[in-house]
Amino acid sequence: MSDAFATMKKNTVSAYGQLEPCDFITFDNPTGTGPRIMFVGNSMTLHGILPSIGWHNFCGMAASSADKDYVHLLEKKVSALYPDAAFCICQVAEWERRYKEGGEVLPLYEQAQLFDADIILIRYIENCPGGDFDNAVFKAQTAKLMDYLDHTKKAKILVSTGFWRHPGDTALREFAAENGYPLVELGDLGDTDEMKALGLFAHEGVAHHPGDKGMAAMADRLWSILEPAL
């Protein structure tokens, strides 16, 4: 029987140390008067330069440049409609790897809370340990994370499954359904080699991240739920 999570297991990029703590929260045009969009994610959303694994960009792994990662592709789409839109990137790989004690790391994301988002897009799961994944705990801690980031309770929350199929995808689907949040599926993209950066990086974990084509495909699917929320 084939392993549904085989691609996930090829991700050997550590969830620890993807960014310096000062870079967990970054902004584009934060004082803009248009819609305020927050992207909550992991290395596919933003990974710092890490020469030890052959990664030399400061953007979503493994786009060839920042303008080709899914975040900046979506920012471009939003800005075409709302030129003064404001954007926040909240990188939660640290929360993912410690999701069972998620409340303890919430203060790391205080600057994201202060951004006061109108829309929050959840695109994480891949760094949550899969071996003993706990659906109930994940959903409860995700709810706490959203309550923290959306402290004024005004944001529209959007959800996606993982780029690589992950045991936690079920919890994401349930979390979205139980709260009436739009959800888009991404897992089939990670099944396809042409969506990855294979052959472009020696490090297997980096190479299995979405390349430019995978990033574009993710952006297109995420746009299907982001555009109606604007």
N, C-alpha and C positions, 0 to 999 in steps of 0.2 A: 504494500500500500504506500502511495506517495505521501510525503510529509507536507501537509498544507502550510507549515510554518518554516519550510526549509530556507527560503530567502531571508526571512527575519534572522535566522541563526547565523547567516553569513555577515551580519553586521557586527564587525569587530571594532568599530569606533566606540571608544569608551564614552559613557554618559557623563563621566567625571571630567572636569576641566575643559569643557568645550569652549567656554568663555571665561574671561576674568569677571569677577562679580560686578565690576563697574560697567560691564557691557551686557549684563542680563537684560537691561531695559535700554532700548535705543529708540530714537524718534526721527521722523521725517516731517518737516513743517508742523511742529507741535502746536504753534500758536495760530494755525489756520482756523478760519471761522466756518469752514464747511463740515461735512460729516467727520466724526472722529472714529477711526477704525483701528482696532487692536488685533494683531496676529499673535496667538499664543501657540508656541511650538517648540521645536527642538533643533537638532543640527540641520534638518532640511529647511528650517526657517532662518537660522543664523548659526554659523560655526566660525570661531576665531581661527586665525592663522596658526597652523600646527605643523611645522616642517618635519617633525619626527614621523608623521604618517603621510607625508607628501602632499599636504594640503596648504596652499599658499594664498587662498582667497579669504576675504572677510564677507561672507554671504551665505546663502543657503547651500548646503552641500548636496550635490556636486555640480552646481551650475558653473559654466565657464567664466562667468563674471556676474557681478551683483545685479545688473539690469536683466539678467536672464533667469534669476531665481523666481519662484512662484510669488513671493511677497511683492517684489518690485514689478512683476508683470501685472499683478492685481492693482497695485498702487497706480500704475499707468492707466489702467482701465477706469478706475474710480476718478482719477484726476481729469480724464477727458470729459467726464460729466460734471465734476465738481472741482474746478481748478484750485480751490483753497481748502481741499480736504486735508485733514491731519491724520498722521499714522503713528502707531506705537508698535514696536516689536518686543514681545515679552517672551524670553527664551527660558523654558521651564524644564530643561533636561535634569536639573538638580531635583526638582519636584518629582519628575517621573521616576527617577531611580529610588526615591524615598517616598513614593506615593502613600504607603501605609502609615507614614508619620507626617503626611503632607502639611498638617497645620503648623508644624515646627518651622517650616521653611517659608511660610507666607510673607514674613517681613522682608524677605529678599526682593519682593515684587512691589514694594510700597510706591515707587515712582510710577509704575504702571497703574496702580489704583488711582493715583492723583491725576492721571491723564483724563479720567472721566469719559470713558468710551461710550459711543452710541451703538457700536456694533463690535462684538467680540467673536472672532473666528477661532475655534478650537481645531488645531491640526497637530495632535500629539498622540502617542501611545507607544511608539517603537522602543523607547528606552525603559519602559516599565518591565521589570523582570517577568518573563513569561512562564517560568517553570511552576510557580505556585501562585499564579495570578488569582486575585480575589475580586470577583465582580462587584460584590456588595461594598467592599471597602473602597474600591476605585470610584464607584459612583458617588459614594458619600463624600470622599475627599475631593472629587471634581466639583461637586456642588459647593463645598466650602471654598475652593479656589475661585469659582465663579462669584460667589457671594463676596469674597474679598476684593476681587478685581472690579466687580460691578457694585460698589458699595452704595450707590444711589438707586440701584435697582431700576435703571432706565434702559440698559443695553439690550439689544436684540442679540441672542446667542445662536451661533451657527456651528455645526459639528461635521467633522469628516472622520471616516475610518482611516486606518494606517495605509501608507504606501506599500509596505510589506504586510501581508496578512499576519495578524497577531491575535492571541487568545482574548485580548481586551477589546477587540472590535465589537464583540457581542455586548459588552458593557457600554460602549459608546452608543451603539444602536438603542439599547434600552434607556440610557440616560436621555438621549434625544427624544425618544417616543414618550417617555414618562413626563417630560416637561414641555412637549409640543414644539421642540426646536427642529428646524430643517437640518437634514443630514444628507451628505453625499458620499458615495462609495468610491474608494480609491484603490482598493486592494488588488484588483485585476491589473492595474498599471505595473505594480511591482512584480507581477508574474512574467512580464515581457522584457527580454534582455535589451531591446532597442530603447526602452525607456530609462535605462540605467547608464552609468558612465563607464561601462566595461571597456577595458583596453586603454583608457585614458589615465588610469592611476594604478600604480603597482600594488598599493594597499587594497586588499580585497574588500574591506569594509567601506572604504571611501568609494570604490568603483561600483558598489552595489547601491549607492545612493542615486537619486534621480539625476540624470544628465539634463542637458538643455531641452531635449524632446520630452522627457518625463516631467520636468518643471512646467513646461508649456501646457502639457495635458492636465496636470494638476490644477494649474491656474484656470484653465477653461472650465473644468468641472466645478471648482470652487466658485467661480463667477456665477454659475447657474443658481447658487443660493445667496451669494453676496449682492448681486445686482438688485433682486427684488426687495432686499432689506434696506436699500439706500433711500 
